[in-house]
């Protein structure tokens, strides 16, 4: 088929407050609450009106890690990015394919956001949200699922016709262990006593976890001590486990990173864990990551980019400096993921990982998970379910609607509330292969606050 051509009539922007049941610490930031952004588009396709929707958590201190900014200032950066993307989409009045509309509107929105001082990663947050909603509308109009739509070229992008998207039935969940997370019951810290796991060992027992993402702080003594403690838990409960390590930009230069890795490698207590390590994610700060080569550091696992993926050429620049791949995140844009997946498919030595920006139950976790799984990602970081009690502050009516529309992905077995269902360390994706972008339900729009 030819690409779906749509004209956008209306864009509605909303937000909802999200309170975490456990504090989430990564790098120098600790998050206990933040807003989630929602986008609803009304578009016309062949004379018929169709709705598209998307959502994404507005996480502080990731898009912009400037310590001088407050969390609220980070939130407002992302709100501005969304508003700029909305205005650019509404200014594009001619019918276009979702990809063509993205190209036209994103360029305009990015120019405005960058001119107003937003860093590139924050500037592309809004266009990424709009792209997901527009793709959803186009696929719903064509009565095609995400995978079938990619195969049919419904989005009009140049990569999906050359990809072989996977209609995955399951994906392995990679459980994040944040820097503030309790590992065992005797550890001090937050215990909400809400019937959900509050420690690493409890999460393993409840969900049958065997893949894990471990946050690094970049301080050798502290990291060795914590990784050693985590290794003890995983050796006891994790079976034939695998881990990834997340540097979160904590290293200021390649030389320091090389010394750090050598010290880890020569720590006997970590020998088995490093043998089970699949990748190291974005260890260098984005200011230097694409300027210093890591090829000669002797890091024994693939090193991938994440935060540096704020422009179209990031992957190629990274490959030239010794990186082995890049992350897929819907908050960085679905077309960025498609383009990177196409490049990585050309070389079996490269890898595309699936990472999480605390995707929340509902639109965000469904769309991001299916995006990555369709591109051949076999295990994906999913930690929103651990830090938030199900659908959080969303009404029970909304949570139940998603649970009924997507059986297998959600259940109510924990404390009577709807949660992501994790069985044997896996997520069931079968209910996501429906017309539209991974959704057969919608937020309760009247319950959301306008994103002013």
C-alpha positions in Angstrom: 0.0 0.0 0.0 1.0 3.6 -0.2 1.6 5.7 2.9 -1.4 7.0 4.8 -1.9 10.7 4.1 -3.4 12.7 7.0 -4.3 16.3 7.9 -4.2 17.3 11.5 -7.2 19.3 12.7 -6.6 19.4 16.5 -3.9 18.6 19.0 -4.8 18.4 22.7 -2.0 18.4 25.4 -2.5 17.1 28.9 -0.5 16.1 32.0 -1.0 14.0 35.1 1.0 14.0 38.3 2.8 10.8 39.0 4.0 9.9 42.5 6.6 7.2 42.9 6.1 4.5 45.5 9.9 4.1 45.8 12.6 6.8 45.2 14.5 6.3 41.9 18.1 7.4 41.9 20.3 7.5 38.8 23.5 9.5 38.5 23.2 12.5 40.8 19.4 12.7 40.7 16.8 11.2 42.9 13.2 11.3 41.6 10.1 10.9 43.8 7.5 12.6 41.6 7.0 14.1 38.2 4.3 14.8 35.6 3.4 12.6 32.6 2.6 14.3 29.3 -0.2 13.1 27.1 -1.0 14.0 23.5 -4.3 13.5 21.7 -4.5 14.3 18.0 -7.6 14.5 15.8 -6.7 14.0 12.1 -8.6 13.6 8.9 -7.8 10.6 6.6 -9.9 10.2 3.4 -12.6 12.4 4.8 -12.9 10.5 8.1 -11.7 11.8 11.5 -9.5 9.6 13.5 -7.8 9.9 16.9 -4.2 9.2 17.8 -2.6 9.2 21.3 0.7 9.0 23.1 2.2 9.6 26.5 5.6 10.0 28.1 6.9 10.7 31.6 8.7 14.1 32.0 11.7 12.8 34.0 14.0 15.5 35.5 17.8 15.4 35.2 18.0 13.1 32.2 17.1 15.3 29.2 19.1 18.1 30.8 21.5 17.2 33.6 22.5 20.8 34.4 22.7 20.8 38.2 21.7 24.5 38.4 18.2 23.7 37.2 15.5 22.5 39.6 13.3 19.6 38.8 10.4 22.0 38.0 12.6 23.8 35.5 13.3 20.5 33.8 9.6 19.8 33.7 8.9 23.2 32.1 11.6 22.6 29.5 9.8 19.4 28.4 6.4 21.1 28.5 7.8 23.8 26.2 9.2 21.2 23.8 5.7 19.6 23.6 4.0 23.0 23.0 6.5 23.9 20.3 5.9 20.5 18.6 2.1 21.0 18.8 2.3 24.5 17.2 4.6 23.2 14.4 2.2 20.3 13.6 -0.8 22.6 13.4 1.1 25.0 11.1 1.6 22.1 8.6 -1.7 22.2 6.9 -1.2 20.0 3.8 -2.1 16.3 4.0 1.1 14.3 4.5 2.3 10.9 5.5 3.2 10.6 9.2 6.9 10.6 8.4 6.7 13.6 6.0 4.7 15.5 8.6 7.3 14.6 11.2 10.1 15.9 9.0 8.4 19.2 8.3 7.1 19.9 11.8 10.0 18.5 13.8 12.5 20.7 12.0 10.4 23.8 12.8 9.8 22.8 16.4 13.5 21.9 17.1 14.6 25.3 15.7 12.2 27.1 18.1 13.2 25.0 21.1 16.9 25.3 20.4 16.7 29.0 19.9 15.0 29.2 23.3 17.9 27.4 25.0 16.6 23.9 25.3 19.3 21.2 24.9 18.8 18.9 21.9 17.6 15.9 23.9 14.9 18.0 25.6 14.0 19.7 22.3 13.2 16.5 20.6 11.0 15.2 23.4 7.9 17.0 22.0 8.3 16.0 18.4 8.8 12.4 19.6 5.5 12.5 21.4 3.7 14.0 18.4 5.2 11.4 16.1 3.8 8.5 18.2 0.3 10.0 18.3 0.4 10.7 14.5 1.5 7.1 13.8 -1.3 5.8 16.0 -3.9 7.9 14.1 -2.6 6.8 10.7 -2.5 3.1 11.6 -6.0 3.3 13.1 -7.3 4.9 9.9 -5.7 2.1 7.9 -6.9 -0.6 10.3 -3.3 -1.9 10.6 -1.3 -2.9 13.7 2.2 -1.4 14.3 4.0 -4.4 12.7 1.6 -4.8 9.8 1.8 -1.0 9.2 5.6 -1.1 9.1 5.5 -4.0 6.6 3.0 -2.1 4.5 4.9 1.2 4.5 2.0 3.0 6.1 4.1 5.6 7.8 5.9 6.7 4.7 9.3 6.4 6.2 12.3 5.1 4.1 13.4 2.4 6.6 10.5 0.2 7.5 10.0 -1.3 3.9 13.7 -2.5 4.2 13.4 -3.8 7.7 11.9 -7.1 8.7 9.8 -6.1 11.7 9.1 -8.9 14.3 5.7 -9.8 15.5 6.9 -10.6 18.9 4.6 -12.5 21.3 6.8 -11.9 24.4 9.9 -9.9 25.5 12.2 -10.4 28.4 11.9 -7.7 31.1 15.2 -6.3 32.3 14.7 -5.0 35.8 16.5 -1.8 36.8 18.3 -1.6 40.1 18.6 2.1 40.9 21.3 3.5 43.2 18.8 4.1 46.0 17.1 0.7 45.7 17.1 -1.7 48.6 18.6 -5.0 47.7 17.4 -7.2 50.7 14.8 -6.8 53.4 17.4 -5.9 56.0 18.5 -2.8 54.0 17.3 0.6 55.4 15.1 2.7 53.2 11.6 3.1 51.9 9.1 0.2 52.3 5.6 1.4 51.2 4.0 -1.9 52.5 1.6 -1.9 49.6 1.8 -5.6 48.7 4.4 -4.9 45.9 8.1 -5.8 45.9 10.2 -3.2 47.6 13.6 -4.9 47.3 15.6 -6.6 44.6 15.2 -10.0 46.1 11.5 -9.6 46.5 11.1 -8.5 42.9 13.0 -11.6 41.7 10.9 -13.9 43.8 7.6 -12.2 42.6 8.4 -11.9 38.9 10.9 -14.6 38.2 13.4 -12.0 36.9 16.7 -13.1 35.2 17.8 -9.9 33.3 18.8 -6.8 35.2 20.1 -3.2 34.5 22.5 -1.9 37.2 23.1 1.8 37.6 26.7 3.0 38.2 27.6 6.1 40.1 31.1 6.3 38.6 32.9 6.2 42.0 35.0 3.1 42.1 34.8 2.1 45.7 31.0 2.7 46.0 30.3 0.9 42.7 32.5 -2.1 43.6 30.8 -2.4 47.0 27.3 -2.2 45.6 27.9 -4.4 42.5 29.4 -7.0 44.8 26.3 -7.0 47.0 24.0 -7.2 43.9 26.1 -10.1 42.6 25.5 -12.0 45.9 21.7 -11.6 45.5 21.8 -12.6 41.8 23.9 -15.6 42.4 21.5 -16.7 45.1 18.2 -16.0 43.3 18.8 -15.0 39.7 19.6 -18.4 38.1 21.5 -18.1 34.8 21.1 -14.3 35.0 22.4 -11.5 32.6 23.0 -7.8 33.4 23.7 -4.6 31.6 25.5 -1.6 33.2 24.4 2.0 32.9 27.0 4.6 33.3 24.5 7.5 33.0 27.2 9.9 31.8 29.1 9.7 35.1 32.6 9.7 33.5 34.2 12.9 32.3 36.9 11.4 30.0 37.8 8.1 28.3 41.0 7.7 30.4 39.1 7.7 33.6 36.6 5.2 32.2 39.4 2.9 31.1 40.9 2.9 34.6 37.5 2.3 36.1 36.8 -0.7 33.9 40.2 -2.2 34.6 39.5 -2.0 38.3 36.2 -3.7 37.9 37.8 -6.4 35.8 40.4 -7.1 38.4 38.0 -7.4 41.3 37.5 -11.2 41.9 34.1 -10.8 43.4 32.8 -9.3 40.1 34.4 -11.9 37.7 31.2 -13.9 37.3 29.0 -10.8 37.0 31.2 -9.3 34.3 31.1 -12.6 32.4 27.3 -12.2 32.4 27.3 -8.5 31.4 25.8 -7.8 28.0 26.6 -4.2 27.5 27.8 -0.9 29.1 25.5 2.0 28.4 26.6 5.7 27.9 29.4 5.9 30.4 30.9 9.2 29.1 29.1 12.5 29.5 27.4 13.6 26.3 29.7 16.7 26.1 32.7 14.4 25.4 31.3 11.0 24.4 31.4 11.8 20.6 34.8 13.4 20.8 37.0 10.8 22.5 37.7 7.3 21.2 37.0 4.4 23.5 38.4 1.8 21.0 41.6 1.2 22.9 40.3 1.1 26.4 40.0 -2.7 26.4 36.4 -2.7 27.7 35.3 -6.3 27.3 31.6 -5.8 26.6 29.9 -3.7 23.9 29.5 0.0 24.8 26.4 1.8 23.5 25.2 5.3 23.2 22.0 6.6 24.9 22.0 10.3 26.0 24.3 11.2 23.1 21.6 10.2 20.7 20.3 13.7 20.3 20.9 14.1 16.5 20.6 12.0 13.4 24.3 11.3 13.0 25.0 10.1 16.5 25.2 6.4 15.7 27.7 6.8 12.9 29.8 9.1 14.9 29.8 6.6 17.8 30.7 3.7 15.6 33.8 5.6 14.4 34.9 6.0 18.0 34.5 2.4 19.1 30.9 2.2 20.2 28.9 -1.0 19.3 25.4 0.3 19.1 22.7 2.5 20.5 19.5 2.5 22.5 15.9 2.6 21.3 13.7 4.9 23.3 10.3 6.2 22.0 11.1 9.5 23.9 13.9 10.1 21.4 11.6 9.4 18.4 10.2 6.4 16.6 11.9 7.3 13.3 15.3 7.6 15.1 14.8 4.0 16.3 13.8 2.8 12.8 16.8 4.5 11.2 19.2 3.1 13.8 17.7 -0.4 13.5 18.1 -0.4 9.8 21.8 0.6 10.1 22.5 -2.0 12.8 20.8 -4.8 10.8 23.6 -4.4 8.2 26.3 -5.5 10.6 25.8 -8.5 13.0 28.5 -7.1 15.3 26.3 -4.1 16.2 23.4 -4.1 18.6 20.2 -2.1 19.3 19.1 -2.2 23.0 15.8 -1.4 24.5 16.0 1.1 27.4 13.4 2.8 29.6 12.7 6.3 30.8 10.4 4.9 33.6 7.6 4.2 31.0 4.3 4.2 32.8 1.4 1.7 32.5 -0.8 2.5 29.6 0.2 4.3 26.4 3.9 4.8 27.2 4.9 1.3 28.2 2.8 -0.3 25.4 4.2 1.9 22.6 7.8 1.9 23.7 7.9 -1.8 24.4 6.3 -2.8 21.0 8.6 -0.4 19.2 11.7 -2.1 20.5 10.4 -5.6 20.3 9.4 -5.1 16.7 13.0 -4.1 15.9 14.4 -7.4 17.2 15.2 -6.4 20.8 14.9 -9.5 22.9 15.2 -8.0 26.4 14.1 -4.5 27.4 14.6 -2.3 30.5 11.2 -1.8 32.1 11.2 -0.2 35.5 8.1 2.0 35.6 6.1 -0.9 37.1 8.5 -1.2 40.0 8.5 2.5 41.1 4.8 3.3 40.6 1.8 1.5 42.0 0.2 0.3 38.7 -1.6 3.2 36.9 -0.7 5.5 39.8 -3.2 8.4 40.2 -5.2 7.4 37.1 -8.9 6.5 37.9 -9.7 2.8 38.4 -12.0 3.1 35.3 -9.0 3.9 33.1 -6.8 1.2 34.5 -9.6 -1.4 34.1 -10.2 -0.3 30.5 -6.5 -1.0 29.7 -6.5 -4.3 31.5 -9.6 -5.5 29.6 -8.3 -4.3 26.3 -4.8 -5.9 26.9 -5.2 -9.1 28.8 -1.9 -10.8 29.4 0.0 -7.5 29.7 -1.8 -6.5 32.9 -3.2 -8.2 36.0 -4.7 -7.4 39.4 -3.1 -10.2 41.4 -0.9 -8.0 43.7 -3.1 -5.6 45.7 -6.3 -5.3 43.8 -5.0 -2.6 41.5 -4.0 -3.1 37.8 -0.3 -3.7 37.3 2.0 -4.8 34.5 2.0 -8.6 34.5 5.5 -10.1 34.6 5.6 -13.9 34.5 8.9 -15.8 34.3 10.7 -12.5 33.8 8.7 -11.8 30.6 6.0 -9.5 29.3 3.1 -10.9 27.1 2.8 -8.6 24.0 0.2 -10.5 22.1 -2.6 -8.0 22.9 -0.6 -5.1 21.5 -0.9 -6.3 17.9 -4.1 -4.4 17.3 -5.1 -1.6 14.8 -3.2 1.5 15.8 0.1 1.9 17.7 0.0 -0.7 20.4 -3.3 0.3 22.0 -6.9 -0.7 22.2 -7.8 1.7 25.0 -7.3 5.4 25.7 -6.7 7.5 28.8 -9.7 9.0 30.5 -9.2 12.4 28.9 -11.6 14.3 31.1 -9.5 13.3 34.1 -6.3 14.8 32.8 -5.1 18.4 33.4 -4.4 20.7 30.4 -0.7 21.0 29.7 -0.8 24.8 29.9 
